[in-house]
């Protein structure tokens, strides 16, 4: 894991810097921009998504209301089915990121490696947070070779839904168990598949 030191991240949609608070752990705060009218599903975006080999967003796996994931419906980045987060069940790894987040760019290839090795046992789902430049977000994913499914949270709804444990920051890692309950939530910078395997073993009870 990368050193947990204060850092400043540029949030492109506001052209502002988001700094750390100085508390323990990586805490890259993100300004709130509110709802945005951005189309994440156009013929051009679908073509770019297909060219990058990004997988379809997951189908519902359970009824709403019984898990911890919020009843927030997000569109699939670059086209496809929308997903009500509350219908998802694990074991699953959810990674919330933004293209302006430097550590997110660093860890995405690591998450992809985990997906390639263990995606059948523990699916990975990305959530692109508050990116209004959707074409650039897809390019960001493609440049890092990431093919796991991606949702688009243009308006920052996951922040309002308290997906994070306390203050919202990036990168945010959420482990979800088979009942849709939070097994782990943290502002983690993953720099090896072994680290993520250890978190999955500790919090989901799966030895990969």
N, C-alpha and C positions, 0 to 999 in steps of 0.2 A: 504494500500500500504506500502511496506517495506520502511524504511528510505533511502533517496537518498544520500548515502554517497559513497566516493571513494572506489573502490574495485579492486582486481586483479584477473583475470580469466585465467586459463591455457588453451591454445589452443593446443589440443593434436597433431594436424597434424604438428605443428612447434616446439612443446615442448618449447614454449616461454610464457611469461606472457603478458597479455593485460591489461593495467592499465587505470584508469579514468583520465580525463583531469582536473577535479576539477571544471568544470562548473556546472550550476544548472541541476538537473535531473540525473537519472542513465545513464551513458555514457560509457558502457563497449566496448572499442574499439577492433577491430578484425583485425589482420594482414591479408594481402591478400596473398593467395598462388597460385592463377591462376588455369588454367585448370588442371584437373586430370583425368586420364584414369582409372575409377573405375566402375565396373559392379554393378549396384544396382538392377538387375533383374536376379536372378539365381534360379534354382529349390529349393535350400536350403533356400534362402531368401524368396521365395514365401511361403514355408512351415512354416517358422518362422512367417511371417506376418499373415498367416491364423490362426496359433495357438494363436496369440495375439489378434485376432479379430479386426485387424485394417481395417477400411472401405476402399472401392475403392475410387480412386481419382475422383474428380468431372468431369462431362461432360461439354463441352462448353455451355455457356448460351447466348452468343451474338457475334456479329461480331467484328473483330479487328478494332482498330483505333479510336473508339468512346469513350473509357474510359481512365483512367489514368494508369492502370496497364501496365507494360512494355510487349512488344512482345518478351517474353522470354519463351521458351518451356523447361519444366523440367520433368524428368522422375518421375514416382511414386515410392516412397521408398518401396523396397521389391517386385516390380513387379506390372504390370497393365498399364493402359493407361497413356501416357504422356499428359501434360497439357500446353497449351499456356496461360500464365497468362492474356494476353490481351483479351481473350474470356470470362473471368469470370465476373459475375455480382453479386451484393449483393441483399439484405443486407448480409454481410459476414464479419467474423473476420479472419484475417490472422496473424498467430504467427510464427515469424522466430526465430529459436533456434539452439543450438548446444549442443552436449552431454557434452562438457567441460565447459559449462556455468552453474555455480552453481545456480543462480536465475532462470534459465530456468527449472532446475530440480525441484525447489521448486514450481513454478507456474503451471507446466504441469498438476498435479492432479486437480488443481483449474479450469483450462481450460476444463478438461475432465468433471468436474461437471457441468460447464456451457453447454457443449455440450449435456450432458444427459438431462438437463432441457429444453434447448432452441434450440437444434440443428435443429429442424424442421423449426423454424422461422428464426434463424440466424445461418447458417452453419459455422463451424469452419474448417480452413485449416492450417495445419502445414507445414513449410518449414525447413528442416534440412540443416543447412548452413555449407559448407566446411568440412563435416565429411567424411573422406576416409575409415573409419572402419564401413562399412555399417551394418555388423552383430551386432556390438556393439551398433550402433544407434538404430536398431530394438529392441534389448534387453533393451536399455534405455527406449524406449517408452513402451514396454511391462511391465517392472518393475513398471511403474507409472500408469498402468491401462488405458492408453490413447488409445482410439479406433477411434478418428477422423482421417480423411485422412491426409496423409503425402507425400509431395514432397521431392525430393532430389536435392539440389543445391551443388553438389560436387565441382564445379569449381568457386563458388562465383559469379555467373552471376547476381544475384539479387543486389549485391553490385554495380556492374558496371552499372546496369540499374537505379540506383538512387531510389530504393524502399524506402530507408530511407529519412527522412527530414533533409538533411545535412549530418553530419558525421555518418557513419554506426556504429552500436553497437548492442548488444544483452542484453536482449531479446527485439525484435522489434515487436510492435503491430500495425497492420494496419486495419482500418475499411473501408469497401468499400460499397458504396451505390448501389441502384438498377440500376444506369446508368454506373456502373463500375468506378465511380469517388472516389477519396480519400476523405472520410469524416473526417478521423483522422489518424495521424501517430505519433507515439511517442515511446520512450524507456521506456516502462512501466513494472514494476514488479507487476503483479496482484496476490494479496494474498487472495481474496475472490470473490465469484461469484457476490456479491453485487456491488463490484467496477466495474466489467465488465458490469453489467446491467446498471449502472449509465452512463458509457461511451457510451453504445449503445443508451440509452435514449437521452443523450445530443447531440450526433453527428449523429445518424441515425433516431432519432425521434420515436423510438419504445419503448413502455412501456412493459416490460416483467414481 
